[in-house]
Amino acid sequence: MDKPVRAGDAPILKTMEPGEYYWCACGKSANQPFCDGSHKGTSISPMPIKIASKQDIFWCNCKQSKNKPFCDGSHK
């Protein structure tokens, strides 16, 4: 099984509009925290997330959170 690479050492804060997004779970995307297809050829798939209302989100960037795709402080 493939393991994700650490994309960063801090969460990514973004103000998100309602919609569907795909969180990068592999850590290889050049468009963090979102998928750009870089996972192809691995066993890792992006995580679909539906946002119902406009809100600020701290996205996990270390790929180690127990509350994926949201940061839980695991990067510390």
Buried (B, 14 or more C-beta within 10 A) or exposed (E): EEEBEEBBEEBBEBEBEEEEBBBBBBBBBEEBBBBEEBBEEBEBEBBEBEEEEEEEBBBBBBBBBEEBBBBBEBBE
